Every structure is written in structure tokens, then in C-alpha cells.
Amino acid sequence: MAWLQLSGNEIGGLIFIIGPILMMVMLRFFGGDGWKDAGLNLNIKENWHWYLFSLLVYPIMMTMVIVLGTILGVTKVNSNLNSLLPVFIAGFAVQLIPRMIFAMFEEWGWRGYLEPRLVALGVPDTRRHLFIGAVWAFWHFPLILSTAYTEIPYAIFFPFFVIAVILTAIVYGQLRKASGTVWTSVVMHGIGNAFGWAILQNNLLTFNNKLLANPAPESIFSVVIIGVLGWWMLYKRKTNVQ
């Protein structure tokens, strides 16, 4: 009965969350695509280093953005570390499981279905990641436009957001390819959302220039860092192939 109490935005958010996994399940069950290339095996023993990578990337990246912002004077810590740390840990712990579930809903669609389907069609890595990233970015637009998603003017926000999502798609796509499992991208996505939520929603920090130094993926510092990481992963794979 709780579902009957959802507002229009909440119902839209629910559709937004379950859309990719619903697409995947319908096409694999009823579209005849099967499950062979879905990447649902955990493969932890063979890919423990990629799982470790998935766990650490966003905490390190967001910490770098915060430190750079603090050095430049555009980020302010709202209290001392001893009082902030318990609030952050509690926020992260509360959000970890739901954010992992939401990440699974997305990643099963993008990296669990669309990536392997394009691989089967012979689409090269970079072109494949760019296409998926663009689709993924534009898929967010209705949610962004219907909620108080950002304080940055849309004319500035949307170009940075699209670039950020495309670069993130490169990292997630290469992670999916290197590990052979969709779960590494699920872990990275979920950890990033939980870590970022614990910082942003608990008002632990004040960001005086959100476009420049904000742990959210569309800030300039975040775009640069995820871009370098994506380039490194593409370059590393090409080097290994050679």
C-alpha cells in the first residue's frame, strides 16, 4: 500500500531507477538474447584486484576534489574531523545497501546488456563507450529537469554533465571488459553514490564553487580526474593487447 502514496516525482524516480534493468530482463527473457553474455558471475577470485579498484576509486577521487577545493579556498569543512567522521560513517552505512541496489538496476542495463550487445555487433571500445555514455547521460535529463538536481545554470551544467557521464561510461565499460563481470561496475557505481551522498546530503562541507570543486561527477575537477582515469584504462588495455 505504500506505493499508493508515491508522488508524481517519486513514481517518475521509480521508473527512472528500474528502467535499465527492466529493459535488460525483458529483452533477455522475451527478446531471445539469453543470459550468456550478461556478466552475472562474480568471478571474485580472478578479479579481486578489480573489485578493490571498484571500492577505492570514488573515495580517492572525491577526497582529491575536496582537498584541492580546500587548498584553493572554495571548499570549507563545516566542523572538526572528530565530529564529522561519525556523521559521515553513519550516512554512508545507511545509504550503502540501497545505493548498491539502485546501481545494480542501472548497471545491469548499461553494462549488463547494452555493452555486451554492442560488443557482439563488433563496435570498437571507444565508440561503444561514447555511445552508451551519451544514451546514459540523456536518460538522466527528465529526472534532472523535474527535480532540484543542481544549482548550476542548465546552460553550463548540461555540457559538463554529459561529458562527465560519457567519461564515466568509459571507465565502467573498461572495468566491465577487464573483469568480465558486471558486478565490478555495480560496486564502483554504488560506492560512489553512497560516498557522495554521505558528504553532500549531510552538509559536512560547504562548496563555494560547485562547478569547480564538487564531489559530484559534473564538477571540473571531477571531470578531469575521471577523464584521466578513463584515458589510462583505454591506453592500458591497448598496450596489453599489443
N, C-alpha and C positions, 0 to 999 in steps of 0.2 A: 504493500500500500504506500510505502514511502515514495515510490516512483511517481505516484499521482500528485505529489506535492512539488515536483520539479517545476521551476520557472522556465520560460521560453529559452533564456540563455543557457540554463543548466541542461535542458534537453538538447539544445544545439551542441553544447560541450560534450555531452554523452555520445552523440552521433559522431562528432569530431574524433573522439578518443577511440571508438570501436570501428570506425570506418576502414582503416587499413587491414586489420585482422579479419574483419567481416569479408572484405574483398578477397583476401587470400583463401579463407576457408571455403567460400562459395566457388571460386574458380578451381581450387584443388579437388574439392568433393564433387561438384556438379559440372565443372568445365572440362574434366578429363585430364587435368595437368598432373595429377598424382602428387605424391609427397617425397619422392626420391631426392629431389634437389632442394628441399626446404631448409636443410641445415639444422634440424632439430636435435641432433645428437650433441651431447655436452662436450665430449672429447677433452675433458679436463686434463687428463694425464699427458696427452700430447701437446696441449696448448696452454699449460699453466702460465707460461710467460705472457701470453696474450690476455689471459684473464687478469693477471697482475697489472698489465698495461691498462686494461679497461678500468680497473679500480682506481688507478693513480692519476690518469691524465687530467681529468677535470679538477680534482682538488689542487693539483700542482698549477694548472693553468689559471684557475681563479685566484689562487694565492698570489701568483705573479702579477696579475692585473691589480689586485688590491695593494700590493707592495709598491708597484710603480705609481699608482694613483696617490698613495700616501706620500711618497717621495716628492712628487710634483705638487702636492698640496691641494689636490682636487678630491681626495678621499679622506674622510675623518672617521676615526674609531670613536664610537659613542660612549665607551666606558673602558675600564681596565680589563685586561685579559682574564683575570681570575673570575670576574663576574660574567663576562661574555661567553666564555668557553662552555659552562654548563647549559646556558640557553641554546647555544649552537648545537651541542651534542643532543639535547632533548629534541630540538626541532628536526635534526637530521634523522634521529631514530624514529620519530613519529611518521615522517614522510617516506622513509626508505622503502617499505613494502608497497604502499600504494603507487609510488613513483616507478618502482620496478614493474609493477603490473601495467601501468599506463605505457611504459617504454616497450614492454612486450607487445602490447596491442599495436603500437606503431611499427616496431622493428620486424615483426612477423609479416607485415605487409610490404614494407620497403625493401628490407634486406632478406626477408624470408621468402618473398615471392618475386617482386619486380627485378631485383638484382639477378637471381639465377635464370629468370626467363629471358632477360636481355643477354646474359652470357650464352644461353642456348642458341640465340639468334646471331651470335658472333660479334656483338657490339663491343669494341675495344674499351679498356678500363676507363680512361679519362672521359671519353664521350658518354659512356654509360653513367658514370657518377654525375657528370654535369646534367644529364637529362633527368635522372632521379632527383637530384638536388633541386632543380627548377620546379619539378612537379611537387615535391615535398614542401618547398617554400610557398608556392601559390596555394597549396592546400590549406595553409595556415591563415590565409587572408581573411576569410569570413569570420573566424574566431577573433582575430586582431581587431577587425572593424566593428565587431559587436560588443567588445569589452574594453575596459580601461587598461589596455595592454601596455601602453607606453606613454610617456610624457613628451617624447621627442616628436616634432612635427613629422607627419607621414611622408612628406616630400623628401625628407632626409632619412627617416627611419627605414622605409621600404627598400631602397637600394642597398643599404648596409645589411638589412635582414636577409635579403635574397642572396647576397654574396656570402654571408655567414653560413646560411643553410647549405648552399652548394659546396662550400669548403668542408663543412661538417660531413656532408654526404660522401666526399672523397675519403675522409678518414674512416668513417663507418664502413664504407664499401670495401676499402682495402683491408680493414680489420676482418670483415666477413670473409673475404677471399683468402687471407693469410691463415686464418684459424679453421676455415671450413665449417664453421658453425655460426648460427645467428645469435647465439647466446652471448658472445663477447660484445656485440654491439648493443644488445639489450642491457648488459651490465654497465657499459660505459654511459649509455643514454640515461639509465635510471639513477646511477650515482651522480651524474652531472645535474640532473633535475633536483634530486634530494639535497645535494650540497648547496646549489644555488638558492633553492627555496629557503633553506635554513638561514642563509645570510640575508637575503633580500626581504623576506616576509617578517623577520623578527627585528628589523630595524637595528641591526648590530652596527651598521656603518651608514654614514651619510655620503652620498655621491653628488658632488657639486658640478660634475661634468659627466653626465651619464653616457654621452656619445663617445667620450674619450676613454674613460676608465670605469667600466661597469662589468661585473662578472657575467652579465647576460651575453649571449653569443654575438649580438649585433654591435657591441662597442668596438671602437677602432682597435684597441689593444687586443681584445679577444679575437677579432678577425685576423690580425697579423699573426698571432700565435697559432691559431688553428690552421691558417694558411701555410705557415712554415711546416707544421706537422704533416699536413696533407701532402705537401711537396716532397718531404722526406720519405713518407711511406711509398709514394709512387716511384720516387727515384731509387729507393732501396729495393723494391720489387723488380724494377727493370734491371738493376745491377745484378741481382741474384739470378735472374733469367739468363743474362749474358754469361 
